[in-house]
Amino acid sequence: MMIHMKNQIYIILIGTCLIVSGCTIKTGSFGAYTSTDQNIQFLVEKGQSHWEKRVNPEDAKMARLFLSKAYDQDPNNGDVAELYSRACHYIGYYIETDPFKSDLLFMEGIESAWDFIIATDSYQEGYALTNGDSTAKIIGGIENTSQELVPYLYWWVANFSRYLVTKPVMERLSQREIIETALHRILSLNPNFYYHGANRIFGGIYARLPGVDLIHSINNFEYSISGSPNYLGTYVIRAQYLHTKSGNRELFVKDLQFVLQSDPTLLPDVSPENLNEQEKAKTLLAMESSLFE
């Protein structure tokens, strides 16, 4: 049953051939750290230690490598699955410059979080009790996930939405219901999670999807910012997607200048993310003329 469900979600969401390519990213050179003498706790501690220093790109990459080895040995370890998925997102979004390699990282993050989710009783119960095709059953499983699964659901959808953002409109539309279901579930269980992250993702999605009134994007961004005004990524995404879509150059510049003038350390837990968002703000401002031709 578990293998069957896993295959269904990969086929529906990503496509089998790309998942196979994505899996190869986990098996890079790891030197002495692949020794059978290393236990899971050692790998986890090393991964967490490097993660705390992720403002250095090499530490972020090492964190992912250690966490990937810990995850391979114990995929049922919730702490590892969550941080591993988050590390994949961090590297794919902030560090990797090759779009193809970023996609592989996002898919790696999708896979690790999803495997943990579908192994839980709450997901399996919702999946089993839902009638309909495989997509309907997956949605039923997501709708039944417990509050404890919010972190995994969030990093799954964060990686998935980041993967989809560069894809053709039809591909994004085909996954809309599943993405929206996951985000609504997060909002119903823990709307504040990761600095109102579900609303932030909704804001970006609704700014990008055709035929959606931009008021939905505006409202979600405003709600996310009002709840977590010091998380700088919300302003960057709003400028990049909403203000360019609406053609509002003044607000585009205002949001990005606000990011550059802000103190990235006001949220210590995500100060590396905020520092990276300031770099993204600089890049977008440099592209202002071309974005508003």
Phi and psi in degrees as GROMACS dihedral restraints (atoms count N, CA, C in turn):
[ dihedral_restraints ]
;  ai    aj    ak    al  type     phi  dphi    fc
    3     4     5     6     1   -66.8    20    10
    4     5     6     7     1   -42.2    20    10
    6     7     8     9     1   -64.9    20    10
    7     8     9    10     1   -38.8    20    10
    9    10    11    12     1   -62.3    20    10
   10    11    12    13     1   -47.2    20    10
   12    13    14    15     1   -64.5    20    10
   13    14    15    16     1   -40.1    20    10
   15    16    17    18     1   -61.9    20    10
   16    17    18    19     1   -44.8    20    10
   18    19    20    21     1   -62.3    20    10
   19    20    21    22     1   -39.3    20    10
   21    22    23    24     1   -62.0    20    10
   22    23    24    25     1   -45.7    20    10
   24    25    26    27     1   -67.3    20    10
   25    26    27    28     1   -37.0    20    10
   27    28    29    30     1   -67.3    20    10
   28    29    30    31     1   -39.2    20    10
   30    31    32    33     1   -66.8    20    10
   31    32    33    34     1   -42.9    20    10
   33    34    35    36     1   -69.8    20    10
   34    35    36    37     1   -42.4    20    10
   36    37    38    39     1   -88.3    20    10
   37    38    39    40     1   -40.2    20    10
   39    40    41    42     1  -123.5    20    10
   40    41    42    43     1   -49.2    20    10
   42    43    44    45     1   114.5    20    10
   43    44    45    46     1   131.4    20    10
   45    46    47    48     1   -59.7    20    10
   46    47    48    49     1   -43.1    20    10
   48    49    50    51     1   -64.5    20    10
   49    50    51    52     1   -38.0    20    10
   51    52    53    54     1   -72.3    20    10
   52    53    54    55     1   -34.0    20    10
   54    55    56    57     1   -62.6    20    10
   55    56    57    58     1   -40.4    20    10
   57    58    59    60     1   -61.1    20    10
   58    59    60    61     1   -43.4    20    10
   60    61    62    63     1   -62.9    20    10
   61    62    63    64     1   -41.6    20    10
   63    64    65    66     1   -62.4    20    10
   64    65    66    67     1   -34.9    20    10
   66    67    68    69     1   -64.8    20    10
   67    68    69    70     1   -26.1    20    10
   69    70    71    72     1   -69.8    20    10
   70    71    72    73     1   -17.7    20    10
   72    73    74    75     1   -68.6    20    10
   73    74    75    76     1   -19.0    20    10
   75    76    77    78     1   -77.8    20    10
   76    77    78    79     1   -16.9    20    10
   78    79    80    81     1  -108.7    20    10
   79    80    81    82     1    32.8    20    10
   81    82    83    84     1   -70.1    20    10
   82    83    84    85     1   176.4    20    10
   84    85    86    87     1   -60.8    20    10
   85    86    87    88     1   131.0    20    10
   87    88    89    90     1  -130.5    20    10
   88    89    90    91     1     4.8    20    10
   90    91    92    93     1    53.6    20    10
   91    92    93    94     1  -135.5    20    10
   93    94    95    96     1   -69.5    20    10
   94    95    96    97     1   -15.2    20    10
   96    97    98    99     1   -73.1    20    10
   97    98    99   100     1    -8.6    20    10
   99   100   101   102     1   -86.4    20    10
  100   101   102   103     1     2.6    20    10
  102   103   104   105     1   -55.1    20    10
  103   104   105   106     1   138.8    20    10
  105   106   107   108     1   -66.9    20    10
  106   107   108   109     1   -12.7    20    10
  108   109   110   111     1   -75.8    20    10
  109   110   111   112     1   -16.9    20    10
  111   112   113   114     1   -79.4    20    10
  112   113   114   115     1   129.9    20    10
  114   115   116   117     1   -99.2    20    10
  115   116   117   118     1   170.6    20    10
  117   118   119   120     1   -61.1    20    10
  118   119   120   121     1   -40.7    20    10
  120   121   122   123     1   -61.1    20    10
  121   122   123   124     1   -39.9    20    10
  123   124   125   126     1   -60.6    20    10
  124   125   126   127     1   -46.2    20    10
  126   127   128   129     1   -63.2    20    10
  127   128   129   130     1   -42.1    20    10
  129   130   131   132     1   -63.8    20    10
  130   131   132   133     1   -46.6    20    10
  132   133   134   135     1   -62.7    20    10
  133   134   135   136     1   -40.4    20    10
  135   136   137   138     1   -66.4    20    10
  136   137   138   139     1   -41.0    20    10
  138   139   140   141     1   -61.8    20    10
  139   140   141   142     1   -45.4    20    10
  141   142   143   144     1   -66.3    20    10
  142   143   144   145     1   -38.1    20    10
  144   145   146   147     1   -62.4    20    10
  145   146   147   148     1   -45.7    20    10
  147   148   149   150     1   -67.3    20    10
  148   149   150   151     1   -35.9    20    10
  150   151   152   153     1   -61.3    20    10
  151   152   153   154     1   -39.8    20    10
  153   154   155   156     1   -62.0    20    10
  154   155   156   157     1   -21.7    20    10
  156   157   158   159     1  -107.8    20    10
  157   158   159   160     1    25.8    20    10
  159   160   161   162     1   -66.2    20    10
  160   161   162   163     1   -11.8    20    10
  162   163   164   165     1   -59.1    20    10
  163   164   165   166     1   -25.9    20    10
  165   166   167   168     1   -85.8    20    10
  166   167   168   169     1   117.8    20    10
  168   169   170   171     1   -53.2    20    10
  169   170   171   172     1   -37.0    20    10
  171   172   173   174     1   -67.1    20    10
  172   173   174   175     1   -35.1    20    10
  174   175   176   177     1   -67.5    20    10
  175   176   177   178     1   -38.7    20    10
  177   178   179   180     1   -61.1    20    10
  178   179   180   181     1   -42.2    20    10
  180   181   182   183     1   -67.1    20    10
  181   182   183   184     1   -39.9    20    10
  183   184   185   186     1   -66.7    20    10
  184   185   186   187     1   -36.5    20    10
  186   187   188   189     1   -58.9    20    10
  187   188   189   190     1   -46.0    20    10
  189   190   191   192     1   -62.6    20    10
  190   191   192   193     1   -40.5    20    10
  192   193   194   195     1   -63.6    20    10
  193   194   195   196     1   -46.4    20    10
  195   196   197   198     1   -64.6    20    10
  196   197   198   199     1   -42.5    20    10
  198   199   200   201     1   -67.1    20    10
  199   200   201   202     1   -33.7    20    10
  201   202   203   204     1   -65.2    20    10
  202   203   204   205     1   -38.3    20    10
  204   205   206   207     1   -69.2    20    10
  205   206   207   208     1   -39.8    20    10
  207   208   209   210     1   -64.5    20    10
  208   209   210   211     1   -40.7    20    10
  210   211   212   213     1   -65.5    20    10
  211   212   213   214     1   -41.5    20    10
  213   214   215   216     1   -60.0    20    10
  214   215   216   217     1   -35.4    20    10
  216   217   218   219     1   -81.7    20    10
  217   218   219   220     1   -29.4    20    10
  219   220   221   222     1  -145.5    20    10
  220   221   222   223     1    77.8    20    10
  222   223   224   225     1   -68.2    20    10
  223   224   225   226     1    -8.9    20    10
  225   226   227   228     1   -91.9    20    10
  226   227   228   229     1     2.4    20    10
  228   229   230   231     1   -80.8    20    10
  229   230   231   232     1   107.4    20    10
  231   232   233   234     1   -62.5    20    10
  232   233   234   235     1   -41.1    20    10
  234   235   236   237     1   -62.1    20    10
  235   236   237   238     1   -39.9    20    10
  237   238   239   240     1   -68.7    20    10
  238   239   240   241     1   -45.8    20    10
  240   241   242   243     1   -59.2    20    10
  241   242   243   244     1   -41.6    20    10
  243   244   245   246     1   -66.9    20    10
  244   245   246   247     1   -50.9    20    10
  246   247   248   249     1   -68.9    20    10
  247   248   249   250     1   -34.0    20    10
  249   250   251   252     1   -62.7    20    10
  250   251   252   253     1   -46.8    20    10
  252   253   254   255     1   -63.2    20    10
  253   254   255   256     1   -40.6    20    10
  255   256   257   258     1   -65.5    20    10
  256   257   258   259     1   -40.2    20    10
  258   259   260   261     1   -64.3    20    10
  259   260   261   262     1   -39.2    20    10
  261   262   263   264     1   -61.1    20    10
  262   263   264   265     1   -42.7    20    10
  264   265   266   267     1   -63.6    20    10
  265   266   267   268     1   -44.0    20    10
  267   268   269   270     1   -60.0    20    10
  268   269   270   271     1   -48.2    20    10
  270   271   272   273     1   -69.0    20    10
  271   272   273   274     1   -42.9    20    10
  273   274   275   276     1   -63.9    20    10
  274   275   276   277     1   -33.5    20    10
  276   277   278   279     1   -91.1    20    10
  277   278   279   280     1   -39.8    20    10
  279   280   281   282     1  -101.7    20    10
  280   281   282   283     1   -26.7    20    10
  282   283   284   285     1  -112.0    20    10
  283   284   285   286     1   -51.5    20    10
  285   286   287   288     1   -67.9    20    10
  286   287   288   289     1   131.0    20    10
  288   289   290   291     1  -102.5    20    10
  289   290   291   292     1   -14.5    20    10
  291   292   293   294     1   -85.9    20    10
  292   293   294   295     1   116.1    20    10
  294   295   296   297     1   -56.7    20    10
  295   296   297   298     1   -37.3    20    10
  297   298   299   300     1   -66.0    20    10
  298   299   300   301     1   -44.1    20    10
  300   301   302   303     1   -67.3    20    10
  301   302   303   304     1   -35.0    20    10
  303   304   305   306     1   -61.4    20    10
  304   305   306   307     1   -43.4    20    10
  306   307   308   309     1   -60.6    20    10
  307   308   309   310     1   -40.0    20    10
  309   310   311   312     1   -63.0    20    10
  310   311   312   313     1   -39.3    20    10
  312   313   314   315     1   -66.3    20    10
  313   314   315   316     1   -43.1    20    10
  315   316   317   318     1   -62.1    20    10
  316   317   318   319     1   -39.3    20    10
  318   319   320   321     1   -68.8    20    10
  319   320   321   322     1   -33.5    20    10
  321   322   323   324     1   -63.4    20    10
  322   323   324   325     1   -41.3    20    10
  324   325   326   327     1   -67.1    20    10
  325   326   327   328     1   -37.8    20    10
  327   328   329   330     1   -59.6    20    10
  328   329   330   331     1   -48.2    20    10
  330   331   332   333     1   -63.2    20    10
  331   332   333   334     1   -47.3    20    10
  333   334   335   336     1   -65.9    20    10
  334   335   336   337     1   -40.2    20    10
  336   337   338   339     1   -70.8    20    10
  337   338   339   340     1   -41.7    20    10
  339   340   341   342     1   -67.0    20    10
  340   341   342   343     1   -41.1    20    10
  342   343   344   345     1   -58.2    20    10
  343   344   345   346     1   -38.1    20    10
  345   346   347   348     1   -69.8    20    10
  346   347   348   349     1   -42.1    20    10
  348   349   350   351     1   -61.5    20    10
  349   350   351   352     1   -48.5    20    10
  351   352   353   354     1   -73.8    20    10
  352   353   354   355     1    -9.6    20    10
  354   355   356   357     1   -85.7    20    10
  355   356   357   358     1    -4.6    20    10
  357   358   359   360     1   -88.1    20    10
  358   359   360   361     1   154.1    20    10
  360   361   362   363     1   -63.5    20    10
  361   362   363   364     1   -39.9    20    10
  363   364   365   366     1   -65.8    20    10
  364   365   366   367     1   -41.9    20    10
  366   367   368   369     1   -65.6    20    10
  367   368   369   370     1   -47.2    20    10
  369   370   371   372     1   -60.9    20    10
  370   371   372   373     1   -37.7    20    10
  372   373   374   375     1   -64.8    20    10
  373   374   375   376     1   -46.6    20    10
  375   376   377   378     1   -63.6    20    10
  376   377   378   379     1   -39.3    20    10
  378   379   380   381     1   -62.8    20    10
  379   380   381   382     1   -46.9    20    10
  381   382   383   384     1   -68.5    20    10
  382   383   384   385     1   -32.7    20    10
  384   385   386   387     1   -87.9    20    10
  385   386   387   388     1    -4.5    20    10
  387   388   389   390     1   -94.0    20    10
  388   389   390   391     1   129.3    20    10
  390   391   392   393     1   -88.0    20    10
  391   392   393   394     1   155.4    20    10
  393   394   395   396     1   121.0    20    10
  394   395   396   397     1  -167.3    20    10
  396   397   398   399     1   -78.7    20    10
  397   398   399   400     1  -177.5    20    10
  399   400   401   402     1   -62.2    20    10
  400   401   402   403     1   -36.8    20    10
  402   403   404   405     1   -64.2    20    10
  403   404   405   406     1   -43.1    20    10
  405   406   407   408     1   -61.8    20    10
  406   407   408   409     1   -39.1    20    10
  408   409   410   411     1   -70.5    20    10
  409   410   411   412     1   -37.3    20    10
  411   412   413   414     1   -62.7    20    10
  412   413   414   415     1   -44.2    20    10
  414   415   416   417     1   -61.8    20    10
  415   416   417   418     1   -40.8    20    10
  417   418   419   420     1   -61.2    20    10
  418   419   420   421     1   -38.7    20    10
  420   421   422   423     1   -64.9    20    10
  421   422   423   424     1   -43.7    20    10
  423   424   425   426     1   -63.4    20    10
  424   425   426   427     1   -42.6    20    10
  426   427   428   429     1   -65.4    20    10
  427   428   429   430     1   -18.1    20    10
  429   430   431   432     1  -102.3    20    10
  430   431   432   433     1     1.4    20    10
  432   433   434   435     1   -62.8    20    10
  433   434   435   436     1   146.4    20    10
  435   436   437   438     1   -83.7    20    10
  436   437   438   439     1   167.4    20    10
  438   439   440   441     1   -61.2    20    10
  439   440   441   442     1   -32.1    20    10
  441   442   443   444     1   -63.3    20    10
  442   443   444   445     1   -18.5    20    10
  444   445   446   447     1   -90.9    20    10
  445   446   447   448     1    -0.7    20    10
  447   448   449   450     1   -53.8    20    10
  448   449   450   451     1   -46.4    20    10
  450   451   452   453     1   -59.1    20    10
  451   452   453   454     1   -39.8    20    10
  453   454   455   456     1   -72.2    20    10
  454   455   456   457     1   -40.3    20    10
  456   457   458   459     1   -63.9    20    10
  457   458   459   460     1   -39.3    20    10
  459   460   461   462     1   -65.7    20    10
  460   461   462   463     1   -48.2    20    10
  462   463   464   465     1   -71.9    20    10
  463   464   465   466     1   -26.5    20    10
  465   466   467   468     1   -63.6    20    10
  466   467   468   469     1   -50.9    20    10
  468   469   470   471     1   -72.7    20    10
  469   470   471   472     1   -29.8    20    10
  471   472   473   474     1   -65.1    20    10
  472   473   474   475     1   -44.9    20    10
  474   475   476   477     1   -65.7    20    10
  475   476   477   478     1   -42.6    20    10
  477   478   479   480     1   -66.2    20    10
  478   479   480   481     1   -45.6    20    10
  480   481   482   483     1   -66.9    20    10
  481   482   483   484     1   -34.9    20    10
  483   484   485   486     1   -67.8    20    10
  484   485   486   487     1   -37.4    20    10
  486   487   488   489     1   -62.8    20    10
  487   488   489   490     1   -43.1    20    10
  489   490   491   492     1   -74.5    20    10
  490   491   492   493     1   -20.7    20    10
  492   493   494   495     1   -61.4    20    10
  493   494   495   496     1   -27.0    20    10
  495   496   497   498     1   -97.4    20    10
  496   497   498   499     1     3.8    20    10
  498   499   500   501     1   -91.2    20    10
  499   500   501   502     1   161.8    20    10
  501   502   503   504     1   -58.1    20    10
  502   503   504   505     1   156.0    20    10
  504   505   506   507     1   -55.6    20    10
  505   506   507   508     1   -42.8    20    10
  507   508   509   510     1   -63.6    20    10
  508   509   510   511     1   -36.1    20    10
  510   511   512   513     1   -67.9    20    10
  511   512   513   514     1   -40.1    20    10
  513   514   515   516     1   -66.4    20    10
  514   515   516   517     1   -41.0    20    10
  516   517   518   519     1   -64.9    20    10
  517   518   519   520     1   -36.1    20    10
  519   520   521   522     1   -66.2    20    10
  520   521   522   523     1   -23.3    20    10
  522   523   524   525     1  -103.0    20    10
  523   524   525   526     1     3.2    20    10
  525   526   527   528     1   -58.3    20    10
  526   527   528   529     1   -44.7    20    10
  528   529   530   531     1   -64.7    20    10
  529   530   531   532     1   -41.2    20    10
  531   532   533   534     1   -66.7    20    10
  532   533   534   535     1   -44.3    20    10
  534   535   536   537     1   -61.7    20    10
  535   536   537   538     1   -47.4    20    10
  537   538   539   540     1   -63.5    20    10
  538   539   540   541     1   -37.7    20    10
  540   541   542   543     1   -60.4    20    10
  541   542   543   544     1   -45.3    20    10
  543   544   545   546     1   -63.8    20    10
  544   545   546   547     1   -42.9    20    10
  546   547   548   549     1   -67.0    20    10
  547   548   549   550     1   -40.9    20    10
  549   550   551   552     1   -64.6    20    10
  550   551   552   553     1   -35.8    20    10
  552   553   554   555     1   -65.8    20    10
  553   554   555   556     1   -41.9    20    10
  555   556   557   558     1   -61.0    20    10
  556   557   558   559     1   -44.8    20    10
  558   559   560   561     1   -63.8    20    10
  559   560   561   562     1   -33.2    20    10
  561   562   563   564     1   -76.0    20    10
  562   563   564   565     1   -25.7    20    10
  564   565   566   567     1   -99.3    20    10
  565   566   567   568     1   -40.9    20    10
  567   568   569   570     1  -157.1    20    10
  568   569   570   571     1    78.3    20    10
  570   571   572   573     1   -63.8    20    10
  571   572   573   574     1   -19.5    20    10
  573   574   575   576     1   -87.0    20    10
  574   575   576   577     1    -4.4    20    10
  576   577   578   579     1   -57.4    20    10
  577   578   579   580     1   136.8    20    10
  579   580   581   582     1    47.2    20    10
  580   581   582   583     1    56.5    20    10
  582   583   584   585     1    57.1    20    10
  583   584   585   586     1    51.7    20    10
  585   586   587   588     1    55.6    20    10
  586   587   588   589     1    46.0    20    10
  588   589   590   591     1   -67.2    20    10
  589   590   591   592     1   -32.6    20    10
  591   592   593   594     1   -63.8    20    10
  592   593   594   595     1   -42.8    20    10
  594   595   596   597     1   -65.2    20    10
  595   596   597   598     1   -36.2    20    10
  597   598   599   600     1   -62.1    20    10
  598   599   600   601     1   -45.4    20    10
  600   601   602   603     1   -65.8    20    10
  601   602   603   604     1   -42.3    20    10
  603   604   605   606     1   -57.2    20    10
  604   605   606   607     1   -43.3    20    10
  606   607   608   609     1   -59.0    20    10
  607   608   609   610     1   -43.6    20    10
  609   610   611   612     1   -67.2    20    10
  610   611   612   613     1   -41.1    20    10
  612   613   614   615     1   -63.7    20    10
  613   614   615   616     1   -47.7    20    10
  615   616   617   618     1   -69.4    20    10
  616   617   618   619     1   -23.0    20    10
  618   619   620   621     1   -74.9    20    10
  619   620   621   622     1   -24.0    20    10
  621   622   623   624     1   -97.1    20    10
  622   623   624   625     1   -26.2    20    10
  624   625   626   627     1   -78.9    20    10
  625   626   627   628     1   134.4    20    10
  627   628   629   630     1   -71.7    20    10
  628   629   630   631     1   149.2    20    10
  630   631   632   633     1    79.4    20    10
  631   632   633   634     1     5.7    20    10
  633   634   635   636     1  -105.0    20    10
  634   635   636   637     1   127.1    20    10
  636   637   638   639     1   -59.5    20    10
  637   638   639   640     1   129.2    20    10
  639   640   641   642     1   -63.6    20    10
  640   641   642   643     1   -14.9    20    10
  642   643   644   645     1   -60.1    20    10
  643   644   645   646     1   -29.6    20    10
  645   646   647   648     1   -68.0    20    10
  646   647   648   649     1   -39.2    20    10
  648   649   650   651     1   -67.4    20    10
  649   650   651   652     1   -46.3    20    10
  651   652   653   654     1   -56.5    20    10
  652   653   654   655     1   -48.6    20    10
  654   655   656   657     1   -64.1    20    10
  655   656   657   658     1   -40.2    20    10
  657   658   659   660     1   -68.4    20    10
  658   659   660   661     1   -41.7    20    10
  660   661   662   663     1   -63.2    20    10
  661   662   663   664     1   -43.2    20    10
  663   664   665   666     1   -64.1    20    10
  664   665   666   667     1   -39.4    20    10
  666   667   668   669     1   -65.9    20    10
  667   668   669   670     1   -42.2    20    10
  669   670   671   672     1   -63.8    20    10
  670   671   672   673     1   -43.2    20    10
  672   673   674   675     1   -70.1    20    10
  673   674   675   676     1   -39.5    20    10
  675   676   677   678     1   -64.7    20    10
  676   677   678   679     1   -32.8    20    10
  678   679   680   681     1   -82.4    20    10
  679   680   681   682     1   -33.1    20    10
  681   682   683   684     1  -138.5    20    10
  682   683   684   685     1    72.2    20    10
  684   685   686   687     1   -67.8    20    10
  685   686   687   688     1   -16.0    20    10
  687   688   689   690     1   -97.6    20    10
  688   689   690   691     1     2.8    20    10
  690   691   692   693     1   -88.6    20    10
  691   692   693   694     1   108.1    20    10
  693   694   695   696     1   -74.5    20    10
  694   695   696   697     1   -21.4    20    10
  696   697   698   699     1   -61.4    20    10
  697   698   699   700     1   -28.4    20    10
  699   700   701   702     1   -65.8    20    10
  700   701   702   703     1   -40.5    20    10
  702   703   704   705     1   -66.4    20    10
  703   704   705   706     1   -38.7    20    10
  705   706   707   708     1   -65.9    20    10
  706   707   708   709     1   -46.1    20    10
  708   709   710   711     1   -65.7    20    10
  709   710   711   712     1   -38.5    20    10
  711   712   713   714     1   -62.5    20    10
  712   713   714   715     1   -43.0    20    10
  714   715   716   717     1   -64.9    20    10
  715   716   717   718     1   -44.2    20    10
  717   718   719   720     1   -66.2    20    10
  718   719   720   721     1   -38.8    20    10
  720   721   722   723     1  -108.3    20    10
  721   722   723   724     1   -49.5    20    10
  723   724   725   726     1   -73.8    20    10
  724   725   726   727     1   -51.8    20    10
  726   727   728   729     1   -68.9    20    10
  727   728   729   730     1   -31.5    20    10
  729   730   731   732     1   -72.0    20    10
  730   731   732   733     1   -35.7    20    10
  732   733   734   735     1   -66.2    20    10
  733   734   735   736     1   -41.6    20    10
  735   736   737   738     1   -84.9    20    10
  736   737   738   739     1    -8.0    20    10
  738   739   740   741     1    73.6    20    10
  739   740   741   742     1    24.7    20    10
  741   742   743   744     1   -94.7    20    10
  742   743   744   745     1    89.1    20    10
  744   745   746   747     1   -66.1    20    10
  745   746   747   748     1   -37.7    20    10
  747   748   749   750     1   -62.4    20    10
  748   749   750   751     1   -45.7    20    10
  750   751   752   753     1   -70.3    20    10
  751   752   753   754     1   -32.5    20    10
  753   754   755   756     1   -57.1    20    10
  754   755   756   757     1   -51.8    20    10
  756   757   758   759     1   -66.2    20    10
  757   758   759   760     1   -40.4    20    10
  759   760   761   762     1   -60.5    20    10
  760   761   762   763     1   -46.9    20    10
  762   763   764   765     1   -62.7    20    10
  763   764   765   766     1   -45.0    20    10
  765   766   767   768     1   -72.1    20    10
  766   767   768   769     1   -35.1    20    10
  768   769   770   771     1   -68.2    20    10
  769   770   771   772     1   -35.4    20    10
  771   772   773   774     1   -60.1    20    10
  772   773   774   775     1   -43.1    20    10
  774   775   776   777     1   -60.9    20    10
  775   776   777   778     1   -45.7    20    10
  777   778   779   780     1   -67.4    20    10
  778   779   780   781     1   -28.3    20    10
  780   781   782   783     1   -90.5    20    10
  781   782   783   784     1    -4.4    20    10
  783   784   785   786     1   -84.8    20    10
  784   785   786   787     1   158.9    20    10
  786   787   788   789     1   -87.5    20    10
  787   788   789   790     1   113.0    20    10
  789   790   791   792     1   -71.7    20    10
  790   791   792   793     1   -10.5    20    10
  792   793   794   795     1   -94.6    20    10
  793   794   795   796     1     2.8    20    10
  795   796   797   798     1   -63.7    20    10
  796   797   798   799     1   -25.4    20    10
  798   799   800   801     1  -115.0    20    10
  799   800   801   802     1    89.4    20    10
  801   802   803   804     1   -55.8    20    10
  802   803   804   805     1   -35.0    20    10
  804   805   806   807     1   -64.8    20    10
  805   806   807   808     1   -25.4    20    10
  807   808   809   810     1  -126.5    20    10
  808   809   810   811     1    27.0    20    10
  810   811   812   813     1   -62.1    20    10
  811   812   813   814     1   -33.9    20    10
  813   814   815   816     1   -62.3    20    10
  814   815   816   817     1   -40.6    20    10
  816   817   818   819     1   -63.3    20    10
  817   818   819   820     1   -43.4    20    10
  819   820   821   822     1   -63.7    20    10
  820   821   822   823     1   -38.5    20    10
  822   823   824   825     1   -62.1    20    10
  823   824   825   826     1   -41.8    20    10
  825   826   827   828     1   -66.8    20    10
  826   827   828   829     1   -34.6    20    10
  828   829   830   831     1   -65.9    20    10
  829   830   831   832     1   -33.1    20    10
  831   832   833   834     1   -65.6    20    10
  832   833   834   835     1   -36.1    20    10
  834   835   836   837     1   -66.6    20    10
  835   836   837   838     1   -39.6    20    10
  837   838   839   840     1   -64.2    20    10
  838   839   840   841     1   -37.1    20    10
  840   841   842   843     1   -62.9    20    10
  841   842   843   844     1   -41.9    20    10
  843   844   845   846     1   -60.5    20    10
  844   845   846   847     1   -44.6    20    10
  846   847   848   849     1   -62.2    20    10
  847   848   849   850     1   -44.3    20    10
  849   850   851   852     1   -65.8    20    10
  850   851   852   853     1   -40.3    20    10
  852   853   854   855     1   -63.0    20    10
  853   854   855   856     1   -34.7    20    10
  855   856   857   858     1   -67.7    20    10
  856   857   858   859     1   -21.8    20    10
  858   859   860   861     1   -96.4    20    10
  859   860   861   862     1     5.0    20    10
  861   862   863   864     1   -50.8    20    10
  862   863   864   865     1   -50.0    20    10
  864   865   866   867     1   -61.5    20    10
  865   866   867   868     1   -42.2    20    10
  867   868   869   870     1   -71.7    20    10
  868   869   870   871     1   -29.9    20    10
  870   871   872   873     1   -75.5    20    10
  871   872   873   874     1   -21.6    20    10
  873   874   875   876     1  -123.0    20    10
  874   875   876   877     1    36.7    20    10
